[in-house]
Amino acid sequence: MRTSMWHVHVIAGCTALALGAVATVAHAGEGERGRDLGREVLAVGDGWGAEGAGTTGGSAADGEHVYTVTTWDAFKAALKAGGDAPKIVKVKGVIDPVAEGCASFAAPGYDFDAYLEKYSPENWGLDTDLSGEPADSPEGLRAASAAAQDAAIKVNVPADTTIVGVGKGAGIRGGSLQIKGVDNVILRNLTIEAPLDCFPQWDPTDTATGAWNSEYDAVVVYGSTHVWVANNTLTDGRYPDSTLPTYFGRTYQQHDGLLDIVRGADHVTVSWNAVEDHDKTMLIGNSDSAGATDTGKLKVTLHHNRFEGVVERAPRVRFGQVDSYNNHFVVREGQSYGYTFGVGISSQLYASDNAFSLPAGVSAAKTLKKWSEAPLTAENNYVNGRRTDLIAVHNAEIPAETLRSGAGWTPTLRTRVDPPRAVPGIVDGRAGAGKVR
């Protein structure tokens, strides 16, 4: 292995911390047990991400465009380096853009107690939103603080890039990966802790009693094509919703999505991930009014993922042809649970050969949620070890939301389909970061 230092002319505008980071040149065959994950590509036929030219990420990177990073600043610098050349970015250890705490983003004069005082329902009411507040108001200062966090934690992932964790302890805490308007990206072997919005906005007009609204998805695929997200753990981590405080009688919501695939994104495979402890987990399509960008797009495959302790949206689908097979959905005793599959406008969901582990008192009818009239295929799924017709059970127990069967297409881009009764044993031991085989 050859190592070299990054120089100012290579990564313009970087901080001193990033400039001092070491970029390592990896060669094929390097890594744990002689394996270099950065050089691996999505297999032929492995889901929608394999359509057309397939997904190869930065596997073709030359030695000068392979980087190992140990800080958030170095990570951002590596993604900017090298122009349009394919690149591999290896994350070693845990990197964290919020390591210094939320206070580091606060605008001068921002005072949360003053915010609560001014906008409490008793003082402000529930009829007027905060959009007209001036820059020097508590809301204006909150917005300025939020803008500082936004700039710090979001990072754009370029085309032809592989991001991969090194070993079993690699991760990203509090960052937001923006895979936006590019082609050919791979994200693997990382524990990704959802960003915690330091400055949620109070909206008095959201529902009858107001609501706190937060920003920042852990990973967003926006208008991008050929993306493979695999062997990661995506989670709320240290800050599950159960730990969040309450103000004005509403949860101070500091999380948004874990993995959203939106706005014309297409040909995506999501496989062998552990998705844990989150509320609004995954949107495939984020608006009923996005037909102009989303019709004919949002083709996504989900397979061999473990979803545990999630409340809803695993996923919620609009417009797309989404193939979900051989996933294990685990609902814990006593957890909040809304649904698994959300059936949205013009969606074409094909869900088969999945396994559900549901506690006593949670019916299989709740695995499906009808948001719009859109037929789906749901066949050969098993609940607690027994084959279950999810649509029939749903329609029998929730007749006001009757679903129609028949997605109108049959997936062809699948590799091996495991028997659904075997899925828990197969997936639970292999899904998630640090478990690449």
C-alpha positions, 0 to 999 in steps of 0.5 A, a space after each residue: 500500500 502506498 500512502 500520500 498526503 493531501 495538499 492544498 492544490 488537491 483539495 481547495 478550501 479545506 480546513 487545516 484538520 482536513 488538509 492534515 488527514 492521510 489519504 491511503 491508496 488501496 489496491 484490489 485484494 486489500 482489506 479484511 481477509 484479503 477483501 477490498 469492499 471498495 472495489 466490489 460492485 452490485 452483482 448482475 441481476 441484483 435488483 433494480 440497481 442492476 438495471 442497464 449499466 448496473 451500479 459500480 460506484 467508485 470501483 474503477 478509481 485509480 490509486 490517487 482517488 482512494 481515501 481513508 478518512 477519520 474526521 468529518 472534515 476529511 470526509 467532506 474534503 475527500 468527496 470534493 477531491 479529484 473532480 469527476 474521477 471515480 473515487 473510493 472513500 473509506 471511513 475509519 472509526 466514527 465521524 461526527 459533524 456534531 461532536 461539539 454539540 448543538 450549541 456550536 451552531 446557535 446564532 448569537 442571541 438565540 435563546 430556547 427559553 425565549 422561543 418557548 415563551 413567545 410562541 407558546 399556545 397561550 401567548 401566540 395561539 394556534 392560528 398563525 404560523 411563524 413565517 412572518 417573524 423577523 430575523 431578530 425574533 426568536 424564530 428568526 434566530 432559530 432559523 439562522 441556527 438551523 441554517 448553520 447546522 444544515 451547512 455543517 452536517 449535509 454533504 453531497 455525494 458525487 457520481 461514481 463514488 463508493 463510500 465504505 466503512 473499514 472493519 466493524 466499527 465504522 460509522 457516521 453520527 449526525 451527518 446527512 448524506 445527500 445523493 442528489 442528481 448523480 449516477 452510480 453510488 455505493 454506500 456500504 458497511 457503516 453504522 449511520 446514526 440519524 441526524 438530530 435536528 438541534 433546532 426544530 420549528 414549532 408550527 402552531 397550525 400543524 394539526 389542531 394542537 400544533 407540532 414540532 417539525 424537524 429536518 435532515 434525513 440520514 440518507 436521501 437519494 434525490 433524483 439519482 440513478 443506480 444506487 446501492 445501499 447495503 450492509 449498513 445499520 441505520 438507526 436513531 442510535 443514542 437518541 431514540 424518540 422515547 428520549 425526546 422531551 415534550 413542549 406545548 404538549 407535543 413531542 419535540 421531534 428531532 428526527 426526519 427520515 432514515 433513508 428517503 428515495 425521492 424526486 425521480 430517483 431510479 434504479 436503486 437496490 437496498 439490501 442486507 441492512 439493519 434498520 432500527 428504532 425509527 419512526 418515519 423510516 423510508 419514503 419512496 416518493 415524498 409527494 402526491 403532487 410529484 407525478 411529473 418527476 416520479 411517474 415511471 421512476 422510483 424503481 427500487 428493490 429491498 431485499 434481505 433487510 431487517 427492520 426492527 423497532 420501526 413505527 412506519 414507512 418500511 417503506 411508504 411508496 408513491 408511483 414506483 415499482 418497488 420490489 420487497 422480498 426476503 426482508 424480516 420485519 420485527 415489531 417489538 412488544 410494547 413499541 409504537 407501531 403504525 404499519 409496514 407497507 404504505 400504499 400510496 398514489 400510483 404505487 406498484 408495490 410487489 411484496 413477497 417472501 417476507 417474514 414478519 415477527 409480530 407480538 401478541 395483540 398486533 394483527 397482520 392486518 396492520 402490516 399494510 396501510 392504504 393511503 391511495 387507491 393502488 393495487 399491490 401484490 403481496 404473496 407468500 409472506 409469513 407472519 410468525 412462521 405461518 403463511 399469511 395473505 396480508 391483503 385478505 387479512 387487512 381487508 377483513 379487519 379494515 374494510 374501510 381501507 379495502 386494498 386491491 390485489 395485482 401490482 401489474 408487473 412481476 420482478 425479474 431482477 432478483 438473485 436468490 429468493 430464500 424460503 420466507 420461513 428461513 428468512 429470520 435465520 438468514 437475515 438476522 445474522 447477516 444484515 447490518 454493518 460489520 457483517 459483510 460476508 
